[in-house]
Amino acid sequence: MVGFIGPNGAGKTTTIRMLSAVLRPDSGVISVNGFDAATQGDEVRASIGVMTEGAGLYPNLSGLDNLKFFAELHGVDDPERPASLLKAMGLSDAARRRAGTYSTGMKKRLGLAKALIHRPPVLLLDEPTSGLDPEGITMVLDEVRRLAREEGVTVMLCSHILHQLEAVCDRYVIVEAGRLLAQGSLEELVNEYITERVLELVTDLTEEKASQIADRSSARLVSFVSGRVCFAVGRADEVPPLIAAVSATARIWSAVRVGEDLQSAYFRVMEAKASEA
């Protein structure tokens, strides 16, 4: 599962349209499932599921009839498929209501069901959790995670909500103004763009002892607030010796590496590219 990240106007939605064979690229070749998006658009669209911010639903049809329509369009021969997807999305009770009366969150979930109706091997999702309540977010992310892990579906997920991407994605692509800035797993991005490892300790270490440990090692004392100390080191393998040095003179109740999440890596990438400009 790939998280596709970038600021507004970076080209994320345009990329999805090109991958969907809706737009032609100015140059280069796009291949989706072995099909050329420029010359085999019908084959590409048959092999992908797409969910955009405008779900492309028919407001005067019921939720069930929307899915029946798209099932027929894709040649789905399983008559139970629409109802089973509505159940998976928590929409069974609203199956016969007009889609136009659905809440924003319900439309999002129906839009995901529509994208899944023909069991596509590739799923392109543009802001799939915007407008959802916490329960809806969990439902959508759990289903997307299950599809990737249990059914082998390739998922490309665009979102500005980075902690959600971090919870489900294996790799990330960061773009800006139509340019690729960085790509890789979270570990790879952290190793390349985050130059210090910050360790936050809850401990009874005194400030004097903390300063002494920093002076005797390669660690830098970042902050000291009674009971909570932060050190920075240059490499991950310097963290265990630092913990050992602290535990030799004080009690430790918790030790957490901070600033190594996707959001931190994203901003470091953006800062690095800005400094190169």
VOBA-1610 file (N, C-alpha, C; in pm, whole numbers, padded with zeros to 5 digits, always signed):
BEGIN
Met+00085-00118+00000Met+00000+00000+00000Met+00088+00124+00000Val+00062+00214-00092Val+00146+00333-00111Val+00069+00458-00071Gly+00130+00540+00013Gly+00074+00670+00046Gly+00131+00775-00047Phe+00043+00852-00110Phe+00082+00954-00208Phe+00061+01090-00142Ile+00169+01164-00119Ile+00164+01280-00031Ile+00219+01404-00101Gly+00161+01517-00070Gly+00212+01644-00121Gly+00118+01756-00085Pro+00164+01880-00093Pro+00076+01995-00062Pro-00032+02011-00168Asn-00128+02098-00140Asn-00230+02128-00240Asn-00164+02176-00369Gly-00213+02127-00483Gly-00156+02168-00610Gly-00032+02091-00650Ala+00003+01988-00574Ala+00126+01913-00604Ala+00111+01825-00727Gly-00014+01790-00761Gly-00038+01703-00876Gly-00089+01565-00841Lys-00136+01549-00717Lys-00182+01416-00674Lys-00307+01373-00750Thr-00408+01459-00753Thr-00532+01424-00823Thr-00508+01409-00972Thr-00424+01494-01029Thr-00390+01483-01171Thr-00323+01349-01199Thr-00236+01305-01109Thr-00170+01175-01126Thr-00272+01062-01126Ile-00368+01069-01034Ile-00472+00965-01030Ile-00551+00965-01161Arg-00579+01082-01215Arg-00653+01088-01342Arg-00572+01029-01456Met-00441+01050-01453Met-00357+00989-01557Met-00349+00838-01539Leu-00337+00792-01415Leu-00335+00648-01389Leu-00468+00582-01425Ser-00576+00660-01420Ser-00708+00610-01455Ser-00738+00620-01604Ala-00641+00666-01681Ala-00656+00682-01826Ala-00762+00786-01860Val-00781+00884-01772Val-00873+00995-01799Val-00798+01111-01862Leu-00674+01133-01819Leu-00588+01236-01877Leu-00465+01171-01939Arg-00414+01232-02044Arg-00290+01185-02105Arg-00172+01263-02046Pro-00062+01196-02018Pro+00056+01268-01971Pro+00118+01348-02085Asp+00188+01454-02052Asp+00256+01534-02155Asp+00368+01455-02220Ser+00430+01367-02143Ser+00537+01284-02196Ser+00548+01159-02112Gly+00624+01061-02161Gly+00643+00938-02086Gly+00532+00839-02110Val+00542+00725-02040Val+00447+00615-02055Val+00395+00575-01917Ile+00265+00551-01907Ile+00204+00502-01784Ile+00150+00362-01811Ser+00194+00267-01731Ser+00148+00129-01742Ser+00077+00090-01615Val-00046+00041-01628Val-00126-00003-01513Val-00170-00146-01538Asn-00127-00237-01455Asn-00160-00379-01473Asn-00115-00431-01610Gly-00007-00374-01660Gly+00044-00417-01789Gly-00023-00350-01908Phe-00118-00261-01884Phe-00188-00192-01992Phe-00133-00049-02007Asp-00120-00005-02129Asp-00076+00131-02159Asp-00195+00225-02140Ala-00181+00318-02045Ala-00293+00407-02014Ala-00330+00498-02130Ala-00237+00522-02222Ala-00266+00611-02335Ala-00342+00542-02447Thr-00316+00410-02466Thr-00376+00340-02580Thr-00474+00230-02540Gln-00475+00193-02410Gln-00563+00086-02363Gln-00646+00133-02244Gly-00708+00249-02263Gly-00783+00310-02153Gly-00894+00223-02099Asp-00968+00155-02186Asp-01078+00071-02140Asp-01027-00043-02053Glu-00916-00104-02093Glu-00860-00214-02015Glu-00809-00164-01880Val-00747-00045-01880Val-00700+00013-01754Val-00817+00036-01660Arg-00922+00101-01710Arg-01036+00135-01624Arg-01108+00011-01573Ala-01105-00098-01651Ala-01169-00222-01607Ala-01091-00290-01496Ser-00963-00257-01484Ser-00879-00328-01387Ser-00848-00245-01263Ile-00908-00127-01250Ile-00882-00043-01133Ile-01015-00003-01068Gly-01006+00030-00942Gly-01116+00091-00871Gly-01071+00230-00829Val-01154+00330-00851Val-01116+00468-00823Val-01219+00531-00730Met-01168+00596-00627Met-01255+00673-00538Met-01199+00814-00527Thr-01273+00910-00579Thr-01232+01050-00572Thr-01322+01124-00473Glu-01290+01251-00449Glu-01368+01328-00352Glu-01513+01341-00396Gly-01537+01352-00526Gly-01673+01344-00577Gly-01697+01199-00618Ala-01777+01127-00544Ala-01784+00981-00559Ala-01845+00936-00691Gly-01909+01025-00767Gly-01967+00986-00895Gly-02089+00898-00881Leu-02170+00924-00778Leu-02290+00845-00753Leu-02411+00912-00818Tyr-02515+00833-00836Tyr-02641+00887-00889Tyr-02733+00918-00771Pro-02758+01046-00743Pro-02830+01084-00621Pro-02974+01035-00615Asn-03038+01015-00731Asn-03179+00973-00730Asn-03196+00822-00723Leu-03086+00749-00732Leu-03090+00603-00713Leu-03059+00571-00568Ser-03113+00460-00521Ser-03079+00415-00386Ser-02933+00370-00382Gly-02882+00356-00262Gly-02746+00305-00248Gly-02731+00169-00315Leu-02830+00081-00293Leu-02825-00052-00353Leu-02833-00045-00505Asp-02921+00039-00557Asp-02935+00048-00704Asp-02811+00110-00768Asn-02745+00202-00697Asn-02619+00254-00748Asn-02520+00141-00768Leu-02506+00056-00668Leu-02409-00053-00678Leu-02452-00157-00782Lys-02582-00180-00793Lys-02630-00274-00896Lys-02598-00220-01036Phe-02615-00090-01053Phe-02585-00029-01183Phe-02438-00046-01218Phe-02350-00015-01124Phe-02206-00025-01152Phe-02161-00170-01163Ala-02229-00259-01093Ala-02198-00401-01108Ala-02229-00448-01249Glu-02345-00406-01300Glu-02381-00443-01437Glu-02286-00379-01537Leu-02246-00254-01512Leu-02155-00185-01601Leu-02022-00259-01614His-01976-00317-01503His-01848-00389-01501His-01864-00538-01531Gly-01986-00582-01558Gly-02007-00723-01589Gly-01992-00815-01471Val-02024-00768-01351Val-02015-00850-01230Val-02130-00950-01231Asp-02098-01078-01218Asp-02204-01180-01226Asp-02244-01235-01090Asp-02199-01171-00982Asp-02236-01213-00847Asp-02351-01125-00798Pro-02474-01175-00795Pro-02588-01090-00757Pro-02584-01043-00612Glu-02504-01111-00529Glu-02496-01074-00387Glu-02389-00969-00360Arg-02308-00939-00461Arg-02196-00847-00440Arg-02240-00709-00390Pro-02340-00644-00449Pro-02380-00511-00400Pro-02422-00513-00254Ala-02505-00608-00216Ala-02554-00613-00078Ala-02441-00642+00020Ser-02347-00730-00020Ser-02237-00764+00071Ser-02145-00645+00093Leu-02126-00564-00010Leu-02043-00444+00006Leu-02113-00340+00093Leu-02244-00326+00075Leu-02317-00234+00162Leu-02305-00276+00308Lys-02310-00405+00334Lys-02296-00455+00471Lys-02156-00426+00523Ala-02054-00450+00440Ala-01915-00425+00482Ala-01892-00279+00515Met-01965-00190+00446Met-01949-00046+00468Met-02046+00009+00573Gly-02123-00079+00636Gly-02216-00035+00739Gly-02335+00042+00685Leu-02377+00009+00562Leu-02484+00085+00496Leu-02609+00001+00469Ser-02616-00117+00526Ser-02730-00205+00496Ser-02863-00140+00530Asp-02868-00069+00643Asp-02994-00008+00685Asp-03039+00105+00592Ala-02944+00160+00516Ala-02976+00269+00424Ala-02974+00223+00279Ala-02976+00094+00256Ala-02960+00039+00121Ala-03064+00092+00023Arg-03188+00113+00070Arg-03296+00152-00021Arg-03327+00302-00015Arg-03246+00375+00059Arg-03259+00521+00059Arg-03187+00580-00062Arg-03238+00691-00114Arg-03170+00759-00225Arg-03033+00807-00180Ala-02933+00786-00264Ala-02797+00825-00229Ala-02785+00975-00204Gly-02872+01053-00267Gly-02870+01197-00247Gly-02905+01238-00106Thr-02970+01149-00030Thr-03006+01181+00109Thr-02899+01135+00207Tyr-02795+01070+00157Tyr-02688+01021+00245Tyr-02607+01138+00300Ser-02551+01120+00419Ser-02456+01215+00474Ser-02325+01207+00395Thr-02237+01304+00417Thr-02108+01303+00348Thr-02032+01175+00375Gly-02031+01132+00501Gly-01961+01010+00537Gly-02020+00887+00471Met-02152+00881+00464Met-02218+00767+00400Met-02187+00763+00251Lys-02184+00882+00187Lys-02150+00887+00044Lys-02007+00838+00022Lys-01917+00874+00114Lys-01779+00827+00103Lys-01773+00675+00108Arg-01845+00617+00202Arg-01843+00471+00215Arg-01908+00403+00094Leu-02015+00464+00042Leu-02078+00410-00078Leu-01984+00424-00198Gly-01910+00535-00203Gly-01812+00553-00310Gly-01703+00448-00307Leu-01660+00408-00186Leu-01560+00302-00176Leu-01620+00168-00221Ala-01745+00143-00181Ala-01811+00020-00226Ala-01820+00016-00379Lys-01852+00131-00438Lys-01858+00140-00585Lys-01723+00107-00647Ala-01614+00158-00588Ala-01480+00132-00640Ala-01442-00016-00630Leu-01502-00085-00535Leu-01467-00225-00510Leu-01560-00324-00580Ile-01664-00274-00646Ile-01772-00360-00693Ile-01722-00473-00783His-01620-00449-00865His-01574-00549-00961His-01444-00619-00917Arg-01412-00607-00787Arg-01292-00669-00730Arg-01165-00633-00807Pro-01136-00506-00820Pro-01019-00464-00898Pro-00889-00498-00826Pro-00785-00533-00901Pro-00656-00561-00838Pro-00580-00435-00799Val-00624-00318-00850Val-00560-00191-00817Val-00667-00094-00769Leu-00639-00024-00660Leu-00735+00069-00601Leu-00667+00205-00584Leu-00728+00309-00641Leu-00676+00445-00632Leu-00773+00527-00549Leu-00728+00575-00434Leu-00817+00643-00339Leu-00768+00785-00314Asp-00854+00881-00341Asp-00821+01023-00322Asp-00900+01077-00203Glu-00831+01102-00093Glu-00892+01152+00031Glu-01012+01067+00072Pro-00994+00938+00093Pro-01109+00850+00120Pro-01173+00870+00257Thr-01104+00936+00351Thr-01161+00951+00485Thr-01207+01092+00516Ser-01194+01185+00420Ser-01240+01322+00448Ser-01391+01322+00467Gly-01437+01391+00568Gly-01580+01398+00596Gly-01635+01283+00677Leu-01549+01187+00714Leu-01596+01073+00791Leu-01581+01098+00940Asp-01671+01039+01020Asp-01656+01044+01165Asp-01554+00936+01205Pro-01509+00935+01332Pro-01407+00837+01373Pro-01444+00692+01342Glu-01571+00657+01360Glu-01614+00519+01330Glu-01601+00490+01181Gly-01640+00587+01098Gly-01630+00568+00954Gly-01486+00559+00907Ile-01399+00642+00967Ile-01257+00638+00932Ile-01199+00500+00962Thr-01230+00449+01081Thr-01179+00317+01119Thr-01230+00209+01025Met-01357+00217+00989Met-01417+00118+00900Met-01349+00117+00764Val-01330+00237+00707Val-01269+00247+00574Val-01123+00201+00577Leu-01046+00247+00675Leu-00905+00210+00681Leu-00888+00061+00708Asp-00973+00004+00792Asp-00966-00140+00819Asp-00994-00220+00693Glu-01092-00176+00614Glu-01126-00248+00491Glu-01014-00236+00388Val-00957-00118+00377Val-00847-00099+00281Val-00726-00182+00323Arg-00697-00184+00452Arg-00586-00265+00503Arg-00610-00413+00476Arg-00733-00458+00497Arg-00766-00599+00473Arg-00751-00635+00325Leu-00797-00548+00238Leu-00786-00573+00094Leu-00639-00589+00053Ala-00554-00503+00107Ala-00412-00509+00071Ala-00345-00633+00126Arg-00375-00667+00251Arg-00303-00776+00316Arg-00360-00914+00285Glu-00491-00923+00275Glu-00553-01054+00257Glu-00583-01087+00112Glu-00612-00986+00031Glu-00649-01012-00108Glu-00544-00965-00207Gly-00436-00906-00157Gly-00326-00866-00244Gly-00357-00749-00335Val-00455-00667-00299Val-00490-00550-00381Val-00382-00444-00365Thr-00338-00388-00476Thr-00244-00275-00473Thr-00323-00148-00449Val-00287-00074-00346Val-00362+00045-00309Val-00271+00167-00313Met-00319+00271-00380Met-00253+00402-00376Met-00348+00498-00308Leu-00304+00555-00197Leu-00392+00632-00111Leu-00339+00775-00098Cys-00416+00871-00145Cys-00380+01013-00132Cys-00453+01071-00011Ser-00379+01140+00074Ser-00442+01203+00190Ser-00349+01307+00248His-00410+01409+00310His-00332+01507+00386His-00321+01466+00533Ile-00391+01361+00572Ile-00393+01319+00712Ile-00285+01213+00730Leu-00165+01259+00763Leu-00047+01174+00755Leu-00047+01060+00856His-00104+01082+00974His-00103+00972+01072His-00193+00857+01026Gln-00295+00886+00945Gln-00377+00778+00889Gln-00297+00699+00786Leu-00222+00768+00702Leu-00138+00699+00605Leu-00034+00612+00676Glu+00023+00666+00781Glu+00126+00591+00855Glu+00069+00462+00914Ala-00060+00464+00948Ala-00122+00346+01010Ala-00145+00232+00911Val-00152+00262+00780Val-00189+00157+00685Val-00089+00135+00572Cys-00004+00232+00543Cys+00080+00223+00422Cys+00216+00160+00450Asp+00271+00097+00346Asp+00403+00035+00354Asp+00510+00128+00297Arg+00473+00205+00196Arg+00567+00294+00130Arg+00499+00427+00102Tyr+00582+00528+00074Tyr+00529+00663+00055Tyr+00598+00728-00064Val+00521+00809-00137Val+00573+00890-00246Val+00538+01035-00214Ile+00640+01121-00211Ile+00619+01262-00178Ile+00646+01346-00302Val+00547+01429-00340Val+00559+01510-00461Val+00529+01656-00429Glu+00579+01742-00516Glu+00547+01885-00507Glu+00558+01944-00647Ala+00457+02020-00687Ala+00455+02087-00818Ala+00487+01991-00931Gly+00430+01871-00924Gly+00449+01774-01030Gly+00583+01703-01031Arg+00667+01727-00928Arg+00799+01664-00921Arg+00804+01564-00807Leu+00873+01452-00831Leu+00897+01354-00726Leu+01008+01406-00635Leu+00977+01418-00506Leu+01078+01464-00410Leu+01146+01348-00339Ala+01068+01249-00298Ala+01125+01137-00223Ala+01027+01021-00227Gln+01081+00901-00207Gln+00995+00784-00195Gln+01067+00678-00114Gly+00990+00591-00050Gly+01049+00484+00028Gly+00960+00448+00145Ser+01004+00352+00223Ser+00934+00316+00346Ser+00958+00426+00449Leu+00883+00425+00558Leu+00903+00525+00662Leu+01046+00515+00717Glu+01093+00394+00737Glu+01229+00376+00788Glu+01332+00437+00692Glu+01313+00416+00563Glu+01406+00471+00465Glu+01402+00624+00463Leu+01283+00682+00472Leu+01271+00828+00474Leu+01334+00886+00600Val+01308+00821+00713Val+01366+00868+00839Val+01519+00862+00833Asn+01573+00751+00785Asn+01719+00736+00780Asn+01784+00838+00687Glu+01714+00874+00580Glu+01773+00967+00483Glu+01756+01112+00522Tyr+01643+01147+00583Tyr+01613+01289+00600Tyr+01613+01338+00745Ile+01607+01248+00841Ile+01610+01291+00980Ile+01750+01264+01035Thr+01822+01369+01066Thr+01964+01357+01097Thr+01991+01327+01244Glu+01895+01349+01330Glu+01913+01320+01472Glu+01802+01228+01521Arg+01838+01143+01617Arg+01740+01059+01685Arg+01716+01119+01824Val+01593+01156+01851Val+01560+01220+01979Val+01495+01117+02070Leu+01553+01102+02188Leu+01504+01008+02288Leu+01443+01085+02404Glu+01316+01057+02433Glu+01248+01122+02545Glu+01236+01023+02659Leu+01288+01060+02774Leu+01288+00972+02891Leu+01203+01032+03002Val+01122+00949+03065Val+01057+00985+03190Val+01140+00919+03299Thr+01205+01000+03381Thr+01309+00951+03470Thr+01324+01045+03589Asp+01393+00997+03694Asp+01425+01086+03807Asp+01568+01139+03796Leu+01623+01135+03677Leu+01756+01191+03650Leu+01757+01341+03680Thr+01863+01386+03746Thr+01874+01530+03773Thr+01931+01601+03650Glu+01909+01733+03646Glu+01961+01809+03533Glu+02113+01805+03529Glu+02176+01807+03647Glu+02323+01801+03653Glu+02373+01670+03595Lys+02310+01560+03634Lys+02350+01429+03581Lys+02324+01420+03430Ala+02213+01478+03385Ala+02182+01476+03242Ala+02290+01549+03163Ser+02335+01664+03215Ser+02441+01740+03148Ser+02571+01662+03146Gln+02600+01593+03255Gln+02723+01513+03262Gln+02720+01399+03160Ile+02607+01332+03149Ile+02594+01223+03051Ile+02615+01276+02910Ala+02556+01393+02881Ala+02573+01452+02748Ala+02718+01487+02722Asp+02787+01541+02825Asp+02927+01581+02808Asp+03019+01462+02785Arg+02982+01346+02845Arg+03068+01227+02835Arg+03036+01141+02713Ser+02936+01180+02637Ser+02894+01096+02524Ser+02874+01184+02400Ser+02824+01120+02295Ser+02794+01196+02172Ser+02654+01256+02176Ala+02584+01239+02287Ala+02447+01288+02298Ala+02443+01438+02321Arg+02333+01498+02278Arg+02307+01640+02302Arg+02183+01651+02389Leu+02194+01728+02498Leu+02079+01749+02585Leu+01986+01850+02519Val+01868+01803+02477Val+01774+01888+02405Val+01689+01970+02501Ser+01636+01903+02603Ser+01550+01972+02699Ser+01548+01896+02831Phe+01523+01971+02937Phe+01509+01910+03068Phe+01394+01979+03141Val+01290+01904+03165Val+01179+01948+03248Val+01166+01842+03354Ser+01155+01882+03478Ser+01158+01787+03589Ser+01079+01660+03559Gly+01150+01548+03555Gly+01087+01420+03529Gly+01084+01380+03383Arg+01119+01470+03293Arg+01116+01441+03150Arg+01239+01502+03083Val+01320+01416+03021Val+01446+01459+02962Val+01452+01415+02817Cys+01503+01503+02730Cys+01521+01467+02589Cys+01667+01481+02550Phe+01721+01373+02492Phe+01856+01373+02436Phe+01845+01352+02285Ala+01943+01404+02212Ala+01952+01378+02069Ala+02086+01313+02038Val+02083+01211+01953Val+02205+01145+01907Val+02202+01137+01755Gly+02316+01111+01695Gly+02325+01113+01550Gly+02277+00987+01482Arg+02286+00873+01552Arg+02251+00745+01490Arg+02164+00663+01583Ala+02085+00575+01524Ala+01995+00491+01604Ala+02072+00398+01696Asp+02193+00351+01654Asp+02267+00258+01738Asp+02332+00325+01859Glu+02320+00459+01869Glu+02369+00529+01988Glu+02263+00538+02098Val+02141+00496+02067Val+02033+00505+02167Val+02052+00405+02281Pro+02078+00274+02256Pro+02093+00180+02368Pro+02203+00220+02467Pro+02325+00262+02422Pro+02426+00305+02520Pro+02381+00426+02601Leu+02304+00514+02539Leu+02254+00631+02612Leu+02157+00588+02722Ile+02068+00496+02689Ile+01973+00445+02790Ile+02050+00377+02904Ala+02153+00301+02868Ala+02234+00233+02970Ala+02303+00334+03061Ala+02352+00443+03004Ala+02420+00545+03084Ala+02324+00611+03182Val+02200+00638+03136Val+02102+00699+03225Val+02060+00601+03334Ser+02033+00477+03296Ser+01985+00379+03394Ser+02090+00345+03499Ala+02216+00375+03471Ala+02322+00349+03569Ala+02317+00449+03684Thr+02251+00563+03663Thr+02249+00666+03768Thr+02108+00708+03809Ala+02005+00659+03738Ala+01868+00701+03769Ala+01769+00595+03725Arg+01648+00607+03777Arg+01541+00517+03735Arg+01475+00571+03608Ile+01434+00479+03519Ile+01365+00516+03395Ile+01228+00450+03394Trp+01124+00531+03375Trp+00989+00476+03368Trp+00943+00457+03223Ser+00996+00536+03134Ser+00967+00515+02992Ser+01077+00578+02909Ala+01099+00520+02790Ala+01197+00573+02695Ala+01135+00561+02556Val+01115+00674+02490Val+01047+00676+02360Val+01127+00759+02262Arg+01150+00704+02142Arg+01211+00782+02034Arg+01101+00866+01971Val+01123+00995+01961Val+01021+01086+01909Val+01072+01154+01781Gly+00977+01208+01703Gly+01015+01280+01583Gly+01055+01191+01468Glu+01011+01064+01470Glu+01044+00972+01361Glu+00917+00921+01293Asp+00812+00999+01304Asp+00686+00962+01240Asp+00681+01017+01098Leu+00575+00985+01026Leu+00563+01025+00886Leu+00557+01177+00872Gln+00487+01242+00963Gln+00476+01388+00953Gln+00613+01453+00965Ser+00694+01406+01060Ser+00829+01462+01077Ser+00913+01439+00952Ala+00906+01316+00898Ala+00982+01284+00778Ala+00937+01371+00660Tyr+00806+01390+00647Tyr+00752+01471+00537Tyr+00807+01614+00542Phe+00803+01675+00660Phe+00849+01813+00669Phe+01001+01823+00650Arg+01074+01721+00690Arg+01219+01722+00665Arg+01248+01712+00516Val+01169+01632+00445Val+01186+01622+00299Val+01159+01758+00236Met+01049+01822+00275Met+01014+01951+00217Met+01121+02056+00248Glu+01175+02054+00371Glu+01279+02149+00408Glu+01406+02124+00327Ala+01441+01995+00310Ala+01563+01962+00235Ala+01553+02008+00091Lys+01437+01988+00029Lys+01421+02028-00111Lys+01415+02180-00125Ala+01358+02248-00024Ala+01353+02394-00028Ala+01494+02453-00019Ser+01580+02391+00060Ser+01717+02441+00076Ser+01801+02419-00049Glu+01759+02320-00131Glu+01831+02294-00256Glu+01793+02391-00368Ala+01675+02453-00351Ala+01623+02540-00458Ala+01706+02669-00471
//
